[in-house]
Amino acid sequence: MSGIRYAVIGAGLAGSATAWQLARRGADVTVLEAFEVGHDRGSSHGSARIIRRAYPDRFHAALTGEAWQDWGELEAETGVQIVTRTGGLDFGLRRELLAIAEAQTQLGIPHTLYGAAEARELWPQFAFDTEVLHHPDAGVVDADLAVRTATARAQQLGAVVHTGWPVAAVQEEAGRYVISSAAGQPAITVDVVVVTAGPWLPELVQRLPVDPTAFPSFEVTQQQVFHFQRRDETQWPIFVHQDALSVYGLPGGRDVGPDLVKVAEHDGGQVTTAEDRDFRVDPRARQRLVDYVGAYLPGLDPEPLAEATCLYTSTPSEDFLIDRMDGLVIVSPCSGHGAKFAPTVGRLATELATGTRTRTLDRFSFAAHAGTLV
């Protein structure tokens, strides 16, 4: 990597992890962040995101094992605890419990399937009406702490981080890339650009020296999250419930304190853009979650004490895009389930950027999103 300069556009979960992974390999890396590290204009703010191994397909279930290892490396290297293990529950008529259990069995992931009555005795804060799958390798990622920790560690290792540096354009000149600023800072010239712009990627694509038709059709939605008061000191696992609604929940994190539980719908968000989002909570979404908590979560007071919005950036398949075009590595770990994979995404992006990985994972390729993967 001697003499090769790298730029990372965006310092959210994926960007900060990529900067750390590059810097720990001795790379010359500059991070360009349009706002401040830890801002709330993307998808990486807040202190509570889910990590779990409950996927019905072996590909993602196996990748979560790598994610746990990569989080452990970041924690060991920095001495900062970012992930808290709580265990996880999956239930509901539309949750593929048998497929999840089969994938976990094949991969040797610990899990137990309980009947509804037995599960209610074990977790009385839930009103289960279907079988429940429990797996211990689940918990909460402090996203904001992860961003700040990875960014700080990258800087300790020599990375340069520019904040308030919105990208106006990336242009190819003589085999290198000139990145110009929309805020008037001097342009930066590098050999490889890693684009980790989160929900800003669909707008940024038009400013890259690429064919925009090669990209999948991204959809950015504004989602709502709500925090409900625990009725007692019972500890809460993370959970995913798919029935009439698709709902997830987890301990609320530092943002709201230890006595609140974060509950939200996985889908149903309002289509928007990162630039035009209004940060307003949809009262219909609030009422749906109030009714849901009243019906299924007797361990919570069904009136939210805090609420917020966040952004999803989804592909039609809900698979990530992590692939390379010439000297550009495009990274979109998205569709509402990317946070748990952040350090692994950073590693994959780094391997593509440095040439130690000659091709991406098939599921994350441009070809797969175009439906042309052979």
N, C-alpha and C positions, 0 to 999 in steps of 0.2 A: 504493500500500500504506500510505499515511499513515494512522495511527490504527488500523490493523487489527492485532490481536494473534494470533499463531500459537502453537500448542503441538505438539510432536513427542513422542509417547509411545514410548519405546524408543530407545536409543542404540547399537544394533548397526550393522552395515554400512549398511543402508538408512536408519536413523534419523540416524546421524551425517552421511551424505551429504546427506540432506534438510535437516538443520540448516545445513550449509555452503551448500547451494544457496540456501536462503532468506536466510541472513545476507548472502551476497555481493550479493543484490538489495536490501539495505537493510531487510529485514523485521524486525519486533519478534518475536523467536522465543524460546520457552522450551522446553528439553528436559527431559523427565521420565523418569529412568532408575531402575528398581526396585532395581538393585544398584549396582555401580561400573562406570565406563567400562572396557571390556575384560574384563568378567567371563566366566566359562565356563558360564553357565547357559542360554545360547541357542545360536545357530548361527554366531556371528561371531568366535569366539576362534581363537587359533592363527595361525601365520605362513605357512601354505601352502594356498592355494586355486588352482584352475586357471582360467586364462583361455584361451579357444580360439575359433576361428572355424569349427570343423568341425561344422556342423549340416546335416542333410539337407533342411531347409526354408529357403527364402530369407528368411523373416521373421526368424528368430533369427540366421541368418548375417549379415544386414544390420545387425541391432541390435548385434552384436558390434563392428562398425566404429565405431558411436557410442560404445560402451563404451571402446574404445581411446582415442578422442579425449577423452572425459570424464576418464578416468584421467590422461591427459596434462595436462589443465587443472589438476587438483588437484595434480599433481606440480610443474608450473610455478609455480603460485601459492604453494606452500609450500616448494619446494626440497627435498622429500623424495622419494626413489625408493621407490615402493610396488610396482611391477610389474617383474619380471625376465623378459626374453624368452629362451625356451629352444628354441622350435620344438615341434611336436606331432606325434604319430603316432596313427593310427587303424587298427585291424585286427580280424580275427575274422570268422567265418562269419555272425554276426548283426549285424555293423556294416554300415550301408548305405553302403559306400564309393562306389559309382557315383552314388548320389543326393547324397552330400556333395560329390563332385567336380563334379557338374553344377551344384549351387547355387553353389559357389565360382567355377566358370567364368563363370556368368551375372553374378556380382557383381564379377568381376575380382580375386578373392582368389588370391594365389599358392599353388600346390600342385603336388605331383608324386605320381603313382601308381607304385609299384615292385612288382615281383614279389618273392616271399618270399625267394628266394636272394640277389637283389641287395640287398634290405633287410637281410638278415643280415650281409652284408659291410659295409654302412654303419653298422649298429648291432649289433655282435656281442654286446652285453649282453642281447639279446632272442632267443628261439627262435621266430621267426615261422613259421607254417605256412599263411598266407594272404597275399594282396596287402596292401600297406601304403600308406596315404596319408600323406604328409608335408606339413605346412603350417608355414611359418616364423612366422606371426603367432599364436603361442601362448606361454604362459609361466606364471609363478607370481605370484599376488597375495598380499602379506603382509597378511592380513586384520586382524590385531591392530594393526599399524602404520597401516593405512588408517583404522580406527575412531578411533584416538587422534589421528591427523593431522587428519582432517576435523573432529572435535570441537574440537580446539584451535584450528583455523582459524576455526570458527564463533564460538568465544568471543572470539577476537581481533577479529572483525567485529561484536561486540556481543551475541551470543547468550548467554542465561543457561542454565546446565546445573545441574539438581538431581539428585544421586545419592541412593540410599537413599530413593527416592520412588515406592513402588508405588501404582498407581492403584486406588482402591476403586470409583469410578463416574464416568461422564461423563453429565451431565444437561443437557438443553436448557432454557434459561430466557430468554424474551423474545428469541429469535433469537440468543442467545449460548450458550456452553457452559461449565458449571461443572465443573471436574475436582477431585474430592475424593481425599484421600490415605488409604491404608490404614495409614499409619504416623503419622497425627496431625498432619501439617503443614497449614498453612492452605490452604484451597481456592484454586484459580487460575481466573480467568474469562478466556476468550479468544473470538475470533470464529471461528477455524478450527482444527480438530484434525486432525493427521496421525498416524494409528496405524501404527506400524512395530514391532510387538511380536514379530515372528518366531514361534517356537513357542508363545509365550504368547498369541497372538492368539485361538486357539479358546476359551480360557477368558475372555479379555477381552471377546469379543463379547457375552456375557451382561450386561456392565456398560455397554454403549453404548446410546444412545437410538435403536436401529434394530431392524428386524425380523430376528431371527437366521436365519429361514428363507430370507432373500435370499442368504445366504452359501453358497459351495460346502462340501461335506463335507471338511474338512481331516483329514488323518491325520498324526500326529506319530510318528516312529519314531526309536529310538536306534540309531545306526550305529556300527560299529567301524572304526578306522583303525590300521594297523600300520606300523612303520618298520624297514626292513631295511638292513643294512650293505652298502655297495658293496665289491666285491672288488678294484677298482682305481680309478684316477683318472679313468676314462671319465666324461664329462659326460652327464647324463641329460636327455632331453626329457620333457615331459609325455606321457601316453599314455592312450588309451581302447581297451579290448579287450572285445569282446562275442562270447562264444562260449557254452560251458556256463555260465560265470559272466559277469557284467557287472562288469568291473574297471577302475579307473583308478589312475594313479600319477603322481608328480611329485617333484622334489627336496624334501627334508623341511623346509627352512626353519630359522629361528633357534631354534625350539623344541628341536630335536634335534641341530643341527649339520650341517655341509656334507657329511658322509660317509654320511648315511642317506637312503633313498628311501622316501617315503610311498606305501603301497599299500592299497587298500580296495575293497570291493564297493560298487557304486552302489545296490543294492537289498538285500533280505533282512534289514532291520532289525526290531527288536522294537517293536511298537506300544506307545506310552506317552503320557505328557503331560509338559510342561515341569516341572510341579510334582512328579510322581511318578517321574521317571526315576531309575534306581539307579546310573548311572555304571559298571556292571560290564561288562567285556568278555565276550562270549559265547565260550566255549572252542571251540564248533563253528565259529564264524566264523574264529577264529584258525587252526584246523586247515585250513580251506578255503584260506586265504591262504598258509599254509606250503606246502601241496601245490601251489598255483598257482605260487608263486615257484619252487619246485623244478622245475616243468614248463616254464615259459615265460620265466623271468628268470634265466638263468645268470650274469648279471653281479652278482647279489646273493647273499649268504649267506642261506639259507632259514630262519633263525631270527630272529624279531623281537627287536629290542633295546629297543623302546619301543612302547607301545600306548595308545590313548585312545578315548573315545566322543564322539560329536557328535549333533546332532539334525537331522533333515529334517522339514520341514512341507510336505506334498504335497497338491496338488489332484488330482481324478480325471484331469484332462487334462494335468497337469504344467505347465500354463501359469500365469503369475503372475496375481495379482489386484491391479490398481492402478486404482482408480475412486473417484468421489466420490458421496456421499449427502448432499445439503444441505451443511452446513458440515463434514462429516467426509470425510477422504480416507483410504481403507483401502488399505494396502500390504502385500502378501504376496509378495515375490519369492523363490520357494520351490522345492520339488521337487528340491533337490540341485544346481541349476545357476544359482542366483541371484547368488552372490558376485561373479562376473565383471562383472555388470551394475550393481554398487552405485551408482556416481556417476550413471549414466544413470537408474536408478530414482529416485534423489534428485531429479534434474532433472525427470522426468515428474511426480513427486508434487508438486514445487514449482510446476510450471506449472498443475496442476489446482488446487492450493491458492490460488494467486494469481489464477486466472481467465485467465491468458495462454494456457492450453490449455482449450478449452471442452468437449472430450470426450476420453476416454481412447483408447488404441489398442484396436481392436475385440477383439483376442485377450485383452486383460487386463480386460475389462469384466465387470460382474455379469451382463449379458445373455448373454455368451458362456458363462460358467460355468453358467448356468441352461438353456442350450440354446435360448434365445429370440432370439438375434441374427439379424436379418433380412439 
